[in-house]
Amino acid sequence: MASLKEIRARIASIASTQKITSAMKMVSAAKLKKTEGITTRFLPYKNKLSEALSNYLGSLEGEVSIPLAEHREVKRVALMAFSSSSGLCGVYNSSVCKLFKQVYDEYAERLGAENVTVFLVGKKVSDYAKKFGIKAEKTFAPLAESLSYDLAMEISDQMVELFLQPLQECRCASALARGGAALEDCSTHRWASTRLHRGARHGDLCQRADP
């Protein structure tokens, strides 16, 4: 059994650790508030840009085709969740993770998990997804640690490209399964008809459907 002196030393050590942790939380909260302020200051610019674009489109004669604004039946979705790569952010990470899981479950139940593609930014949400067996198509950990315009544009371009590409109704999984062949997870290939399965080309076993 620990002596009274040892118990007092432990109590003092815990109290000291609590003070340090409290200070770190305050610093993290200040950084988060600063980031929120920067984001909020961009809103007037965003609103004016949307207004200008809306006025421009409204002045055009005839029918205007905007692929990114096209309304179509939702068959597949891509989810992207952003978190930090470290703690001491209050409930930020936990709130992001819970909301991500909630939205993922809703779409997985309605469309099927194979039709929900996940992209993750930040170590916290990536670890959370692994905990529940949610497979991410790609993770972008560096963006959570250090903001990069080039990486942000890479992510944006990839999202736009995936949205604009024709959907692929993939039948290779069932076709190869009937033949008894080992195969990869075909959910990762649904946008690309040129990738290879073991012994068969994806495009040979897929039927293209209009968006």
C-alpha positions as a Python dict, from the first residue, in 0.01 Angstrom:
ca = {
    (1, 'M'): (0, 0, 0),
    (2, 'A'): (129, 346, -95),
    (3, 'S'): (238, 573, 185),
    (4, 'L'): (70, 906, 258),
    (5, 'K'): (371, 1089, 114),
    (6, 'E'): (346, 896, -216),
    (7, 'I'): (-28, 963, -239),
    (8, 'R'): (27, 1335, -187),
    (9, 'A'): (298, 1334, -457),
    (10, 'R'): (62, 1166, -702),
    (11, 'I'): (-214, 1415, -625),
    (12, 'A'): (28, 1704, -682),
    (13, 'S'): (145, 1547, -1008),
    (14, 'I'): (-212, 1503, -1134),
    (15, 'A'): (-298, 1862, -1039),
    (16, 'S'): (7, 1987, -1229),
    (17, 'T'): (-89, 1780, -1535),
    (18, 'Q'): (-443, 1918, -1521),
    (19, 'K'): (-309, 2272, -1526),
    (20, 'I'): (-93, 2199, -1830),
    (21, 'T'): (-381, 2027, -2010),
    (22, 'S'): (-614, 2315, -1929),
    (23, 'A'): (-365, 2562, -2075),
    (24, 'M'): (-328, 2352, -2391),
    (25, 'K'): (-707, 2341, -2429),
    (26, 'M'): (-724, 2718, -2401),
    (27, 'V'): (-459, 2758, -2670),
    (28, 'S'): (-640, 2511, -2898),
    (29, 'A'): (-973, 2688, -2841),
    (30, 'A'): (-812, 3022, -2930),
    (31, 'K'): (-669, 2875, -3252),
    (32, 'L'): (-1007, 2724, -3343),
    (33, 'K'): (-1182, 3057, -3282),
    (34, 'K'): (-925, 3234, -3500),
    (35, 'T'): (-982, 2985, -3782),
    (36, 'E'): (-1357, 3023, -3749),
    (37, 'G'): (-1316, 3400, -3772),
    (38, 'I'): (-1112, 3371, -4092),
    (39, 'T'): (-1373, 3140, -4244),
    (40, 'T'): (-1659, 3370, -4144),
    (41, 'R'): (-1490, 3670, -4306),
    (42, 'F'): (-1497, 3485, -4639),
    (43, 'L'): (-1878, 3453, -4631),
    (44, 'P'): (-1952, 3802, -4774),
    (45, 'Y'): (-1718, 3726, -5066),
    (46, 'K'): (-1889, 3391, -5121),
    (47, 'N'): (-2236, 3548, -5107),
    (48, 'K'): (-2144, 3824, -5354),
    (49, 'L'): (-1986, 3571, -5590),
    (50, 'S'): (-2300, 3356, -5578),
    (51, 'E'): (-2514, 3664, -5642),
    (52, 'A'): (-2300, 3771, -5938),
    (53, 'L'): (-2310, 3420, -6087),
    (54, 'S'): (-2685, 3400, -6037),
    (55, 'N'): (-2738, 3736, -6209),
    (56, 'Y'): (-2514, 3632, -6499),
    (57, 'L'): (-2697, 3303, -6553),
    (58, 'G'): (-3030, 3482, -6528),
    (59, 'S'): (-2929, 3721, -6806),
    (60, 'L'): (-2853, 3443, -7054),
    (61, 'E'): (-3112, 3356, -7314),
    (62, 'G'): (-3214, 3002, -7387),
    (63, 'E'): (-3148, 2688, -7189),
    (64, 'V'): (-2818, 2675, -6999),
    (65, 'S'): (-2656, 2339, -6933),
    (66, 'I'): (-2455, 2318, -6610),
    (67, 'P'): (-2331, 1963, -6551),
    (68, 'L'): (-2248, 2023, -6183),
    (69, 'A'): (-2601, 2155, -6119),
    (70, 'E'): (-2771, 1871, -6303),
    (71, 'H'): (-3056, 1703, -6117),
    (72, 'R'): (-3055, 1325, -6141),
    (73, 'E'): (-3153, 1022, -5943),
    (74, 'V'): (-2914, 955, -5656),
    (75, 'K'): (-2762, 613, -5704),
    (76, 'R'): (-2419, 666, -5551),
    (77, 'V'): (-2279, 926, -5316),
    (78, 'A'): (-1936, 1039, -5202),
    (79, 'L'): (-1890, 1159, -4845),
    (80, 'M'): (-1599, 1370, -4726),
    (81, 'A'): (-1538, 1432, -4356),
    (82, 'F'): (-1286, 1677, -4209),
    (83, 'S'): (-1128, 1645, -3865),
    (84, 'S'): (-800, 1742, -3701),
    (85, 'S'): (-509, 1504, -3661),
    (86, 'S'): (-468, 1576, -3291),
    (87, 'G'): (-689, 1621, -2987),
    (88, 'L'): (-759, 1912, -2751),
    (89, 'C'): (-1025, 2054, -2983),
    (90, 'G'): (-1313, 2026, -2742),
    (91, 'V'): (-1606, 1842, -2898),
    (92, 'Y'): (-1507, 1931, -3254),
    (93, 'N'): (-1361, 1592, -3350),
    (94, 'S'): (-1623, 1388, -3168),
    (95, 'S'): (-1905, 1592, -3326),
    (96, 'V'): (-1757, 1548, -3673),
    (97, 'C'): (-1713, 1174, -3624),
    (98, 'K'): (-2066, 1122, -3491),
    (99, 'L'): (-2222, 1322, -3774),
    (100, 'F'): (-2011, 1138, -4032),
    (101, 'K'): (-2122, 799, -3895),
    (102, 'Q'): (-2486, 911, -3887),
    (103, 'V'): (-2484, 1032, -4249),
    (104, 'Y'): (-2288, 726, -4365),
    (105, 'D'): (-2536, 487, -4202),
    (106, 'E'): (-2832, 668, -4360),
    (107, 'Y'): (-2691, 644, -4711),
    (108, 'A'): (-2560, 289, -4659),
    (109, 'E'): (-2907, 176, -4555),
    (110, 'R'): (-3077, 352, -4846),
    (111, 'L'): (-2828, 290, -5129),
    (112, 'G'): (-2611, 7, -4998),
    (113, 'A'): (-2264, 43, -4848),
    (114, 'E'): (-2105, -43, -5184),
    (115, 'N'): (-2258, 275, -5329),
    (116, 'V'): (-2116, 507, -5063),
    (117, 'T'): (-1759, 623, -5124),
    (118, 'V'): (-1573, 787, -4837),
    (119, 'F'): (-1293, 1044, -4846),
    (120, 'L'): (-1141, 1148, -4514),
    (121, 'V'): (-926, 1441, -4405),
    (122, 'G'): (-759, 1415, -4064),
    (123, 'K'): (-630, 1132, -3846),
    (124, 'K'): (-914, 1145, -3592),
    (125, 'V'): (-1196, 1075, -3835),
    (126, 'S'): (-979, 821, -4021),
    (127, 'D'): (-923, 624, -3700),
    (128, 'Y'): (-1292, 652, -3618),
    (129, 'A'): (-1390, 509, -3958),
    (130, 'K'): (-1149, 216, -3915),
    (131, 'K'): (-1302, 144, -3575),
    (132, 'F'): (-1641, 82, -3741),
    (133, 'G'): (-1497, -97, -4044),
    (134, 'I'): (-1573, 188, -4286),
    (135, 'K'): (-1332, 171, -4577),
    (136, 'A'): (-1208, 502, -4714),
    (137, 'E'): (-1140, 541, -5084),
    (138, 'K'): (-866, 790, -4997),
    (139, 'T'): (-740, 984, -4697),
    (140, 'F'): (-579, 1328, -4701),
    (141, 'A'): (-399, 1349, -4366),
    (142, 'P'): (-149, 1622, -4470),
    (143, 'L'): (-430, 1872, -4533),
    (144, 'A'): (-540, 1854, -4168),
    (145, 'E'): (-184, 1916, -4048),
    (146, 'S'): (-86, 2193, -4288),
    (147, 'L'): (-322, 2382, -4517),
    (148, 'S'): (-225, 2361, -4881),
    (149, 'Y'): (-404, 2531, -5171),
    (150, 'D'): (-258, 2282, -5420),
    (151, 'L'): (-384, 1983, -5219),
    (152, 'A'): (-724, 2147, -5172),
    (153, 'M'): (-749, 2197, -5550),
    (154, 'E'): (-645, 1836, -5607),
    (155, 'I'): (-928, 1718, -5382),
    (156, 'S'): (-1177, 1955, -5546),
    (157, 'D'): (-1078, 1847, -5896),
    (158, 'Q'): (-1112, 1482, -5798),
    (159, 'M'): (-1462, 1537, -5657),
    (160, 'V'): (-1571, 1722, -5971),
    (161, 'E'): (-1422, 1455, -6197),
    (162, 'L'): (-1601, 1175, -6012),
    (163, 'F'): (-1932, 1361, -6031),
    (164, 'L'): (-1904, 1427, -6404),
    (165, 'Q'): (-1785, 1082, -6509),
    (166, 'P'): (-2053, 839, -6632),
    (167, 'L'): (-2167, 598, -6364),
    (168, 'Q'): (-2065, 238, -6400),
    (169, 'E'): (-2306, -42, -6315),
    (170, 'C'): (-2045, -294, -6218),
    (171, 'R'): (-2122, -660, -6264),
    (172, 'C'): (-1769, -795, -6248),
    (173, 'A'): (-1793, -894, -5880),
    (174, 'S'): (-2083, -1130, -5935),
    (175, 'A'): (-1949, -1250, -6271),
    (176, 'L'): (-1608, -1341, -6133),
    (177, 'A'): (-1759, -1484, -5816),
    (178, 'R'): (-1965, -1726, -6022),
    (179, 'G'): (-1645, -1837, -6191),
    (180, 'G'): (-1481, -1899, -5855),
    (181, 'A'): (-1204, -1647, -5914),
    (182, 'A'): (-1050, -1442, -5637),
    (183, 'L'): (-1130, -1076, -5686),
    (184, 'E'): (-1070, -735, -5540),
    (185, 'D'): (-1331, -516, -5376),
    (186, 'C'): (-1510, -385, -5682),
    (187, 'S'): (-1663, -89, -5499),
    (188, 'T'): (-1330, 89, -5544),
    (189, 'H'): (-1355, 49, -5924),
    (190, 'R'): (-1704, 174, -5997),
    (191, 'W'): (-1589, 493, -6167),
    (192, 'A'): (-1307, 345, -6374),
    (193, 'S'): (-1364, 98, -6655),
    (194, 'T'): (-996, 47, -6730),
    (195, 'R'): (-871, -98, -6403),
    (196, 'L'): (-787, -463, -6387),
    (197, 'H'): (-930, -746, -6187),
    (198, 'R'): (-728, -1066, -6165),
    (199, 'G'): (-757, -1217, -6509),
    (200, 'A'): (-1037, -991, -6636),
    (201, 'R'): (-1066, -629, -6742),
    (202, 'H'): (-1324, -425, -6555),
    (203, 'G'): (-1465, -275, -6875),
    (204, 'D'): (-1531, -623, -7020),
    (205, 'L'): (-1770, -704, -6738),
    (206, 'C'): (-1940, -370, -6675),
    (207, 'Q'): (-2241, -213, -6835),
    (208, 'R'): (-2236, 162, -6868),
    (209, 'A'): (-2545, 353, -6759),
    (210, 'D'): (-2639, 714, -6817),
    (211, 'P'): (-2614, 942, -6511),
}
